[in-house]
Amino acid sequence: MSTTSPSFSDVFDTEVVGRWAAPGRVNLIGEHTDYNDGFVLPLAIDRSTTITVGRRDDRLLRVASTFESGVHEASLDALDPASMDGWSAYVFGIAWALREKLPEVAGDAGTAADLSAAFGLDILVESDVPVGAGLSSSAAIECAVAVALADLWSLEVTRPFLASVGQYSENHAVGAPTGIMDQSASLLGRADSAVFLDCRSLDAEVIDLGFEKAGLELLVVDTRVEHAHATGGYVDRRASCERGAAALGVSSLRDLDVDDLPRAQEVLDDETFRRVRHVITENQRVLDTVRTLRLEGPGAIGALLDASHVSMRDDFEISVPELDLAVSTAQANGAVGARMTGGGFGGAAIALVPTAARDGIASAVLAAFAAAGYTEPTIFVVHAADGAHRL
């Protein structure tokens, strides 16, 4: 995505009232556990979406971006998911979701029950979060818009509430059945830290990563194989998890642990069992990673990252050959650990690497992709960053 022209004044004639930014995220570990009420350990990254906002004297929302020509327009009084499509749904969906969910917190700290006092806005979106890479470019847009609307419309709401608004919009306006992890990471992240999130209780704890002190960096390999959460395998995997939970008599797979696997194998067909096994063991890997970070430091989590990838590749079957090659090449050339990250079926892999070995590992991955005839990946380092904020 370009972060240059057009500027706000090239598109809109209103006066700028502020700019807000929200980061993308990398999930260190805990994949497809969020919508199963499980545990995740994402971190906000130093790639972000920025929105520039002007105030209107009507109730229109007008949205443009630096990566697409044209202006999308919707009235606050006529927001309807059925009429939202394309990337602008991530903006309009937040306003719609706020309208739907504000009654839940009406009266809390003076929060209004509706958007009757809201005013129109002009919004220009720009971003350097790669699209389709599994780094949650969509949640970055949602969270930048959410904090901006909360600020401008004087909504006294919490960050966890805004995360739930983002998830509600993604599920019902965009049509992607995602969990709450991405929005939580983008809103709650802190520098050099990860967000340990219980997706059932929504309790969140900031966990020190200590990568720099340990001489480690997080390398992202964007395979440039794009995925789409609203379609295909992601929807199928979620449905499989729901079938498995129902067959095992629990409300969600969070209610099961590794001791339940023998019974699950007896009750479920092979495919559903493997889907369930991934979620159960991945939850345990998240807990083990948090404990290991606290007791031994980041240099000791590599085996957990590696095991997570095997589980996603073999049990959940969401990897692709490009991801497998990125992971195996990084591992063979000195990475502490590596795994695919994000929803799968494309996107990115991450490798925790010694800083001194970073360039060699990146070169090895590039060479391996070239030898396999794959599209050249984009490789870059990310650092854990602060969550959404006003600039």
N, C-alpha and C positions, 0 to 999 in steps of 0.2 A: 504494500500500500504506500502511496506517496504521501509525504507529509508537507508538500509544498503547495503550489497553486491548486485550486483557487483559495484565496483568503476569504475570511468572513465577509468583508466589505465587497468582494466581487460578486457575492451571491445574495446578500441580504442588505436592507437599508436601515435596519434597526441598530441601536447603540449596544455595544457589547457590555454586559453586566458581570461577566465572570467566565472563568475557565476551570474545568474540572478534569481530573485524570483518574483512571483506574487501570491496574495492571492485569496482564494475562497471568496464567498460573502454570506451574509444572506440578504434577502430582508425584511426589517422591515415592510413595507406595500407597496401595489401597485402591485398586481399580474395580469398578462395577460393584463396589460395596456400598456406595452412598445411597442408592435407591433401595437397598436392602436393609436400611436402618443400621448400617455397620459403621466401621471406623475408617478414616482417611487421614493422610498426612501430606497435604499440598503446601506449596509455598508460592506466594506472589513473586513475580519476576520483574526485572527491569526492562520489560517491553510493555508498552501501555497504549490505551486509547485515550485521546484527549478530545474533549468537546468544548467548543466556544459557543456561548449562549447570549442571545439578545432578547430583551423583553418586548412583547407586543401589547397593544392596547385592546386586543380582542381575545378570543379563546381558541385561536388556531395554533396548532403545532406544525411548524414547517421544518423539514429536515433535509440536509444536503451533506455531501461528503467530499473528501479530496480524492476518493478512489472511484467515483462514478459521477457522471454528469446528470443534471436534473435535480428538481426539488420535489420531495414527497410532502403531502399536506393532509392533515386530518383535524377535525374539530374535537375539542375535549368533550363536547356534548354528544358526539356520535362515534366514539371509539368502539370498534367491533372487530374481534379477531378474524371474522370471516372475510373482512376487507383488507387484512394486512398480509403482505407478502414481501419476499426479498429481505434484504438486510434491514430495511427501515422498520420491519416488524419488531426488531430488538429495541427500538426506541419507542415506538407507539405502544408496544406491548407493556412497557414499564408504566406508562401513564395509565393505561387501562387496568393493569394489575393493582396499582395503587388505589384506583377508584373502587375496585372490588374488595380489597383487603383492609382498607382503612377502618371500616366499621368494627373490625376485630379488636382494634386498640383505641377506639373512640373513648375520649375522656382521660386516657392515660397521659399524664403530664400536659394536659391541655390540647391533645391531638384532636383535630376536627374529624368528623365522621365521613366527610366527603370532600370533593374537590370544588365545591361551589364557589370558593373564593380564589381558586387558581386562575392564573392569567396565561395567555398564549406566549409561545416562545419560538424563536428561530434558533436552530441548532446545527452547527457544522461539526462533523465527525472526522477525525483523522486518527490513524493508528499505525504502529509499527509491530503489532502482534501478527505473526504470520497466520493467514486464514487456512483452515483445514489441516493444521499441523498438530492438533491435539493440545494446543496451548491456551485454549479457551478465549479466542478472540471475541466470541459472542458474549460471554459473561463480562468481558472488559467493557464492551459497549453498554451493556445493561447496567453495570455498577456505576460507571461514570454518569450515566443519565439518572440513575436512582439517587445518588448523593446530590446531584445538581437540583433535581426537582424537590428533594426534601429541604435543601437550603433555601431555594428561591420561594417555595410555597410555604415556608415556615412550618414544616411538619416535624413535630417533636417525636421522632421515632428512632429506634435503635438500629445498629448495624445488623444484628441477627434478623430483625424484622425486614430490613431492606433486602437481605439475602433471600428470605422467603418470598418477597415480591418478585425478585429476579427469577427464582425457580418457577413460581406460578406463571409468570409471563412465558418462560421458555416452554413449559408444559402445555399451556392452554392457548397462547397467542401464536407462538412459533410452531408448536406441534412436535417438540422434541421431548421424549419422556425421561429427561435427565434428573439427577438428584440435586442436592443443594451444595455440593462440594465446591463447584467452580465459583459461585457467587460468594461463598463464605471466605474462600482464599483471597479473592480480589478485594473484599471489604475489610477483612480482619488481619491481613498479612503484615509482617514487620520485617525490617532488615535483618539479614543473617539468621532468620528463624523460619520455622514451619508452623502450620496451624494444625494441631491435633484435634480433630473434630469428631464428636460422637453424633452421628447423623440421626439418631433416635431422639436423644434429649436436646440436641443442638448445643450442648456444652462444648466450649472451645478453649483450648489451652495453647499458648504460644510456647514452642519448644526450641531451645537454642540449637542451632545446627553446628556451629563451630568449624565450618569448612575452611575458612581462611587460616585460622590458627593451626589446623591440621595439614595445611599445604595442599588442599584439595579444591577442585572446581567441578561444577556441574556442566557437562558438555551436552548440548542438544543437537541431535541429528534429525533435521527435518527431511524426511524421505521424499517430500513433495508428491506423495501419493495421497490425494485428498479424500476425506471421508465426509459423511453427512449424517448427523445424529437422528434427524427426523425420519430417516428411511432405513430399510434393510436390516442388517444384522443387529444393530443396537436394539431395535424394537423387539426382535426375536429373542435376544438374550434376556431382556427384562421379562418378557412373557414366560420364558423357561424358568426363571427364578421364582416367579409367582406360582407357576404350576408345582414346582418342587416344594415350596413352602406349604401350599395347600395339601399336597399329598402326604406331607409329614406332620400335618396338624398344627402348624404354627402360623402366627400372623406374618412373620417375615423370617428370612434366613438368619437374621441377627440372633434369634432365639436358639440357634444350634451352635455346637462347637465340635471340635475334632472327635470327641467321644461318640457323637451321633452319626459319624460316617458309616460304620458298619450297618446300622439300621437303614440309613438312606440308600445304601447300595442294594439292600434287599428289596426295598419298596419301589425304587425308581428305575425307569429304563436307563440304559447306559448313558445316553447323551445328557438327559436331565441330571443324572447323578454327577456327571463330570462338571456340569455348570454349577451345581450346588457345592461340589467339593472345592471348586475354585473360590467361591465366595467365603466359605467357612475358613479355609486355610489362609486366604488373603487377609481376613479380619485378624487372624492370629499373627500374621506377619507384620501388620501395622503395630499391634501391641508390642511385639518383640523388637521392632525397629525403634519405637519410642524408648523402651527400656534400655536398649543397647546404646542409643545416643546419650542417654543420661549416665550410664555406668561406664562405658568404654570409649565413647566418642565415635565420630563419623567413619573412621577408618575400619570399624568393625561391622558395618552394616552391609558389606558387599554381597555376602552369601544370601541375604534376605532379598536384595534386589534381583539377583540372578534367579532365585527360586520363584519370584513373582513372575518373571518373564516366562519361565517354563510352564507355569500354571496357566497363564493367559494364552500361550501358544498351543498347549496340548489339551487342557480341560475346557477353557472358555472359547478357544479357537477364534481369537480376534486379531491375531497377528497376520502379517503378510511377509512374503519372502524378503522384501527390502528391510523391514524392521528386524527380522531374524539375522540378516547379514550385518546390519549395523551393530546389533548387540554382540554377536559372536566375534566380530572383528575387534570391537573395543575390548572385550574380555581377553582376547588372545594377545593384545598389544599393551597390556598393563593397567587396564581399568580396575578399580577396586570392585566395582559391580556395575551392571547395566540391565536395562529393561525397556520395553516399550512403555509409553505413557499416554494417557488419554483414552478415549473410547474405543480405539482400535480400527481395524480395516484400513490402515493407512496412518498418516500423521507422523509423529516423532518418536524417537527413542532417546533415552537419557543415559549418560554414563558418568559415574562419579570417578574422577580421574585425578592423579597427582598433577599438580600444576606443571611440574617439570616434564611430564610425559604428554601433556595436552596436544601439542602440535604434532607429535609423532603419531598419536592415536587418530587425530583428525586426518592426517595424510594417509594412514592405512585404510581408513574407512572410504575415503575418496577413491583410492586405488582399487579397493575391492568392488565398489559400485561400478567403476569403469570396466573392470574385468568381466563383471556379470552382465554388462550391457544395460544397466539401469540408468535412469535419469540421475544426473549429478545431484547429490543432496546438498542442502544448505546446512552448514555446521557453525555453531556459535556457542559461546559461554553465556550462561545466565547467572545472575546473583539474586538472592532472596531480597525482596524490596518491601517497602511500606505499601499498605493498602490504599484504597480510593481516597482522594482528598481534593480539596480546592487548591488551585495553583495561585 
